[in-house]
Amino acid sequence: MRITTEQLQQHLARELKPLYTVFGNEPLLALEAGDCIRAQARAAGYTEREILTADSGFKWSELALAGSSQSLFASRKLLELRIPTGKPGLEGSATLQSYCEALPADTVTLVSLPDLDWRAQKAGWFEALASAGVMVEAKLVPRKALPQWIAGRLKAQNQEADPDTLDFIADRVEGNLMAAYQEVRKLALLFPAGRITYEQVRDAVLDVARYEVFNLGEALLEGDPLHLARMLDGLKGEGAAPPFVLWAMCEEIRAIGKVIAGSASGKPLSMLWREAKVWGTAHQNLMQQQVKRFSLAQVAEALRHAAAIDRMIKGLAKGDAWDELLHLGLRFARGGGANPAPNRGKMTAARAVEAARNQQGLF
């Protein structure tokens, strides 16, 4: 059985299984999931707790020994196995599979793993854990779902905010869920229960947003110029390398071109995703929804602009690469072409956001 961290509370209210595996790329949600399982185990009488960490010097025989031994003072035990690397090795793989075939009695086992790619999730030891117990995946909270996540956290501390205020908080904490949790908790300390206003939040919530280059592609697809402008300005401020940023944008633009061309020739979706290297259900769904906004002519024009930016980065042409990356992103994100315009002049962060708003017709 595989569930998300959002489904865990409801699951634990129904039953407590003998084996849980928590993994994923969102540390806050993984930590909270582990805490929920520990609390439920304690409430059910699993008072003894033993922790094993599979580091470089770990002996896998300790897992079987820990599962078979019971304390003189407690009849039920919570056994935690932490695999920081997510790579148990040959001996560990065999031991985990044997352990899953005969789970110890009166023991709840909690396995903690980092984020794992699809290859690791196809390994025999991982599939054995999935078959024998419950897999709890701590998924990243996407930007679109962040206001709702914040609203849920506010509700838990008897506070609420209007949609515009929630969206403002989301902009300030995007990509940094641990800091988002801290900022929301801070609101409980600063303000009483009930509705909090935009003015209160504006002065209280720090700008702790963090952006990933690999998320640029989805930002282009979503067609939100404001969000894209913030991302590029944030990446620039964090010292991201312009060639890396350009590569990420071009990868998505090429993928869009391949999907458009493949769709026109009648190829099935599974083949389109494979050829365009569009991985993940969320990315594929977004591509399917948004690709109609683009054309092959726009893709070709955007790639010509990208080639001009590449020459700027290499010092072979004059111009500011970050300015041009912004213009490329803004024009392509809204489904339009992009023409190199090296004489457009400097664009500060404030002008970037202003340009985004202009393209949305907000002024």
C-alpha positions as CSV (number, residue, x, y, z in Angstrom):
1,M,0.0,0.0,0.0
2,R,1.3,3.5,-0.9
3,I,-0.2,6.6,0.7
4,T,0.8,10.3,0.9
5,T,1.6,12.1,4.1
6,E,-1.8,13.9,3.8
7,Q,-3.5,10.5,4.0
8,L,-1.5,9.2,6.9
9,Q,-3.6,10.6,9.8
10,Q,-6.8,9.1,8.4
11,H,-5.0,5.7,7.9
12,L,-3.6,5.6,11.4
13,A,-7.0,6.5,12.8
14,R,-8.3,3.2,11.3
15,E,-5.3,0.9,12.0
16,L,-1.7,0.5,12.8
17,K,0.3,-1.8,10.5
18,P,3.5,-3.7,11.6
19,L,5.7,-2.0,8.9
20,Y,5.9,1.6,7.6
21,T,8.4,3.1,5.1
22,V,8.7,6.9,4.9
23,F,10.5,8.4,1.9
24,G,10.4,11.4,-0.3
25,N,12.0,14.8,-1.2
26,E,10.2,16.9,1.4
27,P,12.0,16.7,4.8
28,L,9.4,18.5,6.8
29,L,6.6,16.2,5.7
30,A,8.8,13.1,6.2
31,L,9.7,14.2,9.8
32,E,6.0,14.9,10.6
33,A,5.0,11.5,9.1
34,G,7.6,9.7,11.3
35,D,6.3,11.6,14.4
36,C,2.7,10.6,13.7
37,I,3.7,6.9,13.4
38,R,5.7,7.0,16.6
39,A,2.9,8.7,18.5
40,Q,0.3,6.2,17.3
41,A,2.7,3.3,18.2
42,R,3.2,4.7,21.7
43,A,-0.6,5.1,22.2
44,A,-1.0,1.5,21.1
45,G,1.4,0.2,23.8
46,Y,4.6,0.0,21.8
47,T,6.6,1.6,24.6
48,E,10.1,0.3,23.8
49,R,12.0,2.0,21.1
50,E,15.2,0.9,19.3
51,I,17.0,2.9,16.5
52,L,19.3,1.4,13.9
53,T,21.2,3.6,11.4
54,A,22.5,1.8,8.3
55,D,25.7,3.8,7.9
56,S,29.0,2.6,6.4
57,G,29.9,0.4,9.4
58,F,26.4,-1.0,10.0
59,K,26.1,-4.8,10.3
60,W,22.8,-5.9,8.8
61,S,22.6,-8.9,11.2
62,E,21.7,-6.3,13.8
63,L,18.3,-5.9,12.1
64,A,17.3,-9.5,12.5
65,L,18.6,-9.5,16.1
66,A,16.7,-6.4,17.0
67,G,13.5,-7.8,15.5
68,S,13.8,-11.1,17.5
69,S,14.8,-9.6,20.9
70,Q,12.3,-8.2,23.4
71,S,12.9,-6.1,26.5
72,L,12.2,-7.4,29.9
73,F,10.1,-4.3,30.7
74,A,8.0,-4.0,27.5
75,S,6.1,-6.5,25.4
76,R,5.8,-4.3,22.4
77,K,8.6,-2.5,20.5
78,L,9.0,0.3,17.9
79,L,12.0,-0.6,15.8
80,E,13.4,2.2,13.6
81,L,15.7,1.6,10.7
82,R,17.3,4.7,9.1
83,I,19.0,4.3,5.7
84,P,20.4,7.8,5.0
85,T,21.9,7.0,1.6
86,G,18.9,5.0,0.4
87,K,21.3,2.3,-0.8
88,P,21.3,-0.8,1.4
89,G,23.8,-2.7,-0.8
90,L,23.7,-6.3,-1.6
91,E,23.7,-7.6,1.9
92,G,21.2,-5.0,3.1
93,S,18.9,-5.8,0.2
94,A,18.9,-9.5,1.0
95,T,18.4,-8.8,4.7
96,L,15.5,-6.4,4.1
97,Q,13.7,-8.9,1.8
98,S,14.1,-11.7,4.4
99,Y,12.9,-9.4,7.2
100,C,9.8,-8.5,5.2
101,E,9.0,-12.2,4.6
102,A,8.7,-12.8,8.3
103,L,8.0,-9.5,10.2
104,P,8.6,-9.9,14.0
105,A,5.6,-10.2,16.3
106,D,4.7,-7.3,18.7
107,T,6.9,-4.9,16.7
108,V,6.2,-1.9,14.6
109,T,9.0,-1.3,12.2
110,L,9.6,2.2,10.8
111,V,12.0,2.5,7.9
112,S,13.2,6.0,7.0
113,L,14.7,6.7,3.5
114,P,15.6,9.8,1.5
115,D,14.1,10.6,-1.9
116,L,14.5,7.7,-4.3
117,D,14.5,7.8,-8.1
118,W,12.4,5.4,-10.1
119,R,15.2,2.9,-10.5
120,A,15.6,2.5,-6.7
121,Q,11.9,2.1,-6.4
122,K,12.0,-0.8,-8.7
123,A,14.7,-2.6,-6.6
124,G,13.7,-5.9,-4.9
125,W,14.2,-4.6,-1.4
126,F,12.0,-1.6,-2.0
127,E,9.2,-3.6,-3.5
128,A,9.5,-6.0,-0.6
129,L,8.9,-3.1,1.8
130,A,6.0,-2.0,-0.3
131,S,4.4,-5.4,-0.4
132,A,4.8,-6.1,3.3
133,G,3.8,-2.7,4.7
134,V,2.7,0.8,4.1
135,M,4.8,3.2,2.0
136,V,4.3,6.9,3.0
137,E,5.6,9.3,0.4
138,A,6.5,12.8,1.4
139,K,6.0,14.7,-1.8
140,L,7.0,18.3,-2.5
141,V,4.1,20.7,-2.2
142,P,3.8,22.4,-5.7
143,R,3.3,26.2,-5.9
144,K,-0.3,25.8,-7.0
145,A,-1.1,23.7,-3.9
146,L,0.9,25.9,-1.4
147,P,-1.9,28.4,-0.5
148,Q,-4.2,25.5,0.4
149,W,-1.4,23.9,2.4
150,I,-0.9,27.2,4.3
151,A,-4.6,27.5,4.9
152,G,-4.7,24.1,6.4
153,R,-1.8,25.0,8.8
154,L,-3.4,28.2,9.7
155,K,-6.7,26.4,10.4
156,A,-4.9,24.0,12.8
157,Q,-3.8,27.0,14.9
158,N,-7.3,28.6,14.7
159,Q,-6.4,31.3,12.2
160,E,-7.5,32.0,8.6
161,A,-6.7,34.4,5.8
162,D,-8.3,35.4,2.5
163,P,-7.0,34.0,-0.8
164,D,-4.9,37.0,-1.7
165,T,-3.1,36.9,1.6
166,L,-2.5,33.1,1.3
167,D,-1.1,33.7,-2.2
168,F,1.2,36.4,-0.8
169,I,2.5,34.0,1.9
170,A,3.0,31.3,-0.8
171,D,5.1,33.7,-2.9
172,R,7.4,34.4,0.1
173,V,7.9,30.8,1.1
174,E,7.8,28.9,-2.2
175,G,10.3,26.0,-2.4
176,N,11.2,26.2,1.3
177,L,8.5,24.3,3.2
178,M,10.5,24.1,6.5
179,A,10.7,27.9,6.5
180,A,7.1,28.1,5.5
181,Y,6.1,26.0,8.6
182,Q,8.2,28.4,10.8
183,E,6.6,31.5,9.2
184,V,3.1,30.1,9.7
185,R,3.9,29.2,13.3
186,K,5.2,32.7,13.9
187,L,1.8,34.1,12.9
188,A,0.3,32.1,15.8
189,L,2.7,33.8,18.2
190,L,2.2,37.3,16.8
191,F,-1.6,37.4,16.2
192,P,-4.7,36.1,18.1
193,A,-7.0,33.4,16.7
194,G,-9.3,34.4,13.9
195,R,-8.7,36.1,10.5
196,I,-5.3,37.7,9.9
197,T,-5.1,40.5,7.4
198,Y,-2.8,41.1,4.4
199,E,-1.3,44.1,6.2
200,Q,-0.4,42.0,9.2
201,V,1.1,39.2,7.1
202,R,3.0,41.7,4.8
203,D,5.0,43.0,7.7
204,A,5.5,39.7,9.5
205,V,6.4,37.0,6.9
206,L,10.0,37.0,5.7
207,D,10.9,36.3,2.1
208,V,12.4,32.9,2.4
209,A,11.5,31.5,-1.1
210,R,13.9,29.1,-2.7
211,Y,13.8,28.2,-6.4
212,E,15.0,25.2,-8.3
213,V,16.3,25.4,-11.8
214,F,14.6,22.2,-12.6
215,N,11.2,23.8,-11.9
216,L,11.7,26.4,-14.7
217,G,10.2,24.1,-17.3
218,E,6.9,23.8,-15.5
219,A,6.8,27.6,-14.9
220,L,7.1,28.1,-18.7
221,L,4.3,25.7,-19.3
222,E,2.0,27.3,-16.7
223,G,2.3,30.6,-18.4
224,D,2.3,32.7,-15.3
225,P,4.7,35.7,-16.1
226,L,4.7,37.0,-12.5
227,H,5.8,33.6,-11.1
228,L,8.4,33.1,-13.8
229,A,9.9,36.6,-13.2
230,R,10.1,35.9,-9.5
231,M,11.8,32.5,-10.2
232,L,14.4,34.0,-12.5
233,D,15.2,36.9,-10.1
234,G,15.4,34.5,-7.2
235,L,17.8,32.2,-9.1
236,K,20.0,35.1,-10.1
237,G,20.1,36.2,-6.4
238,E,21.1,32.7,-5.3
239,G,24.0,32.7,-7.8
240,A,22.6,30.2,-10.3
241,A,24.8,29.7,-13.4
242,P,23.2,31.3,-16.5
243,P,24.2,28.4,-18.7
244,F,22.4,26.0,-16.4
245,V,19.3,28.2,-16.4
246,L,19.4,28.5,-20.2
247,W,19.7,24.7,-20.5
248,A,16.7,24.1,-18.3
249,M,14.5,26.5,-20.3
250,C,15.7,25.1,-23.7
251,E,15.0,21.5,-22.5
252,E,11.4,22.4,-21.9
253,I,11.0,24.4,-25.1
254,R,12.4,21.5,-27.1
255,A,10.1,19.1,-25.3
256,I,7.1,21.2,-26.2
257,G,8.3,21.2,-29.8
258,K,8.6,17.4,-29.8
259,V,5.1,17.0,-28.3
260,I,3.6,19.3,-30.8
261,A,5.2,17.6,-33.8
262,G,4.5,14.1,-32.4
263,S,0.8,15.0,-31.7
264,A,0.4,16.2,-35.3
265,S,1.7,12.9,-36.6
266,G,-0.7,10.9,-34.4
267,K,1.8,9.4,-32.0
268,P,0.3,8.0,-28.7
269,L,0.9,9.9,-25.5
270,S,3.2,7.2,-24.0
271,M,5.5,7.6,-27.0
272,L,5.4,11.4,-26.9
273,W,6.4,11.5,-23.2
274,R,9.3,9.1,-23.8
275,E,10.6,10.9,-26.9
276,A,10.2,14.4,-25.3
277,K,11.6,13.1,-22.0
278,V,8.6,14.4,-20.0
279,W,8.7,12.4,-16.8
280,G,6.2,12.4,-13.9
281,T,2.4,12.3,-14.0
282,A,2.1,16.0,-12.9
283,H,4.4,17.3,-15.6
284,Q,2.7,15.2,-18.2
285,N,-0.7,16.4,-17.2
286,L,0.5,20.0,-17.3
287,M,2.1,19.5,-20.7
288,Q,-1.1,18.0,-22.1
289,Q,-3.2,20.9,-20.8
290,Q,-0.9,23.7,-21.9
291,V,0.9,22.6,-25.1
292,K,-2.0,23.8,-27.3
293,R,-0.9,27.4,-26.4
294,F,2.3,27.0,-28.4
295,S,3.2,26.4,-32.0
296,L,6.3,25.0,-33.8
297,A,7.1,28.5,-35.2
298,Q,7.2,29.9,-31.6
299,V,9.4,27.0,-30.5
300,A,11.9,27.7,-33.4
301,E,11.9,31.4,-32.7
302,A,12.5,30.8,-29.0
303,L,15.4,28.5,-29.7
304,R,17.0,31.1,-32.0
305,H,16.7,33.6,-29.1
306,A,18.3,31.0,-26.8
307,A,21.2,30.7,-29.3
308,A,21.7,34.4,-29.1
309,I,21.7,34.3,-25.3
310,D,24.3,31.5,-25.4
311,R,26.6,33.7,-27.4
312,M,26.2,36.5,-24.7
313,I,27.0,34.0,-22.0
314,K,30.2,33.0,-23.8
315,G,31.2,36.6,-24.4
316,L,30.8,36.4,-28.2
317,A,28.0,39.0,-28.2
318,K,27.1,42.0,-26.2
319,G,24.2,42.1,-23.8
320,D,23.0,41.0,-20.4
321,A,22.3,37.3,-20.3
322,W,19.9,37.5,-17.3
323,D,17.9,40.3,-19.0
324,E,17.6,38.1,-22.1
325,L,16.7,35.0,-20.1
326,L,13.9,37.0,-18.6
327,H,12.6,38.3,-21.9
328,L,12.8,34.8,-23.4
329,G,10.9,33.3,-20.5
330,L,8.2,36.0,-20.3
331,R,7.4,35.9,-24.0
332,F,7.5,32.2,-24.4
333,A,5.6,31.5,-21.2
334,R,2.5,33.3,-22.5
335,G,2.5,31.3,-25.7
336,G,4.2,33.9,-27.9
337,G,7.5,33.9,-29.7
338,A,10.7,35.5,-28.5
339,N,13.0,37.7,-30.6
340,P,16.5,38.6,-29.5
341,A,16.6,42.3,-28.7
342,P,20.1,43.0,-27.3
343,N,19.5,46.8,-27.1
344,R,16.5,46.6,-24.7
345,G,18.6,47.8,-21.8
346,K,19.0,46.8,-18.2
347,M,16.0,45.2,-16.3
348,T,16.1,45.2,-12.6
349,A,14.0,42.9,-10.4
350,A,11.3,45.6,-10.0
351,R,11.2,46.1,-13.8
352,A,11.0,42.3,-14.2
353,V,7.9,42.1,-12.2
354,E,6.5,45.2,-13.9
355,A,7.1,43.6,-17.3
356,A,5.3,40.4,-16.1
357,R,2.3,42.4,-15.0
358,N,2.2,44.4,-18.2
359,Q,2.1,41.1,-20.2
360,Q,-0.8,40.0,-18.0
361,G,-2.6,43.3,-18.8
362,L,-2.7,44.3,-15.1
363,F,-1.8,47.9,-15.8
